[in-house]
Amino acid sequence: MHIQETQWSSAPTVAPTGVSGGAGGRGAGDGSRSTPLRVDAQRNLEHVLRAAREVFGELGYGAPMEDVARRARVGVGTVYRRFPSKDVLVRRIAEEETSRLTDQARTALGQEDEPWSALSRFLRTSVASGAGRLLPPQVLRVGVADERSEGVRDETRVPEQRSGAPELRLVEQRSSVLDADAGADDTGAAALLEVVGRLVDRARAAGELRPDVTVSDVLLVIATAAPSLPDAAQQAAASARLLDILLEGLRSRP
């Protein structure tokens, strides 16, 4: 399955003429207003966020803002009033999905005593939620130290499976717009990697997980097993079937 990623540009998307997006609009654009929104404004924001999740989930983070506005049934100016650049909207969606996956992983850790049950529960819950289609690139693109390459690190592609305990770290792939909030992005992604790492370590220590499976492999399973199909029933059935196959591949064998 081909995973679409955001093509971070060196400059933010420019809002259409007449749309507020200057320094005064940035605070409003990230959804962090201190004053309550009007009922209609709050409703429009919810429609835009829901539409963005659907559009980006189907087409990837490269989908244009016009598609989001069309799906939300609002004017593109309405989208830009809340999110003055596409990067701001992408970051909002990616952060929310990363946080949701982290919560799902923590729930699995806290409610499942058996290591394999905890890992498989996390994978099934995450795939069913469709969050895999919205994982941000800095989470999917993980650098892995390859001992066979004499310390040379390849950070330009998703790693292959490797034996041993690989070193994980985030890959910097942001535009200047995202650099201002890089700390928040890294904190959320690092929290996800840490809690999934605990699930992986427990299952490996119990002898139930293949020893060469890494955290990045588990995240790739979530992304791979969440195809976007036009029919909801077909999508659910395909996801469940594919995940069953992938889970069998993750388990250790005597």
Buried (B, 14 or more C-beta within 10 A) or exposed (E): EEBBBBEBEEEBBEBBEEBEBEEEBBEBBBBEEEEEBEEEBEEBBEBBBEBBBBBBBBBBBEBEBEBBBBBBEBBBBBBBBBBBBBBBBBBBBBBBBBEBBBBBBBBBBEEBEEBBBBBBBBBBBBBBBBBBBBBBBBBBBBBBBBEEEEEEBEBEEBBEEBEEEBEBBBBEBBBEBBEEBEEEBBEBBBBBBEBBBBBBBBBBEEEBBBEBBBBBBBBBBBBBBBBBEEEEEEBBEBBEEBBEEBBEEBBBEE
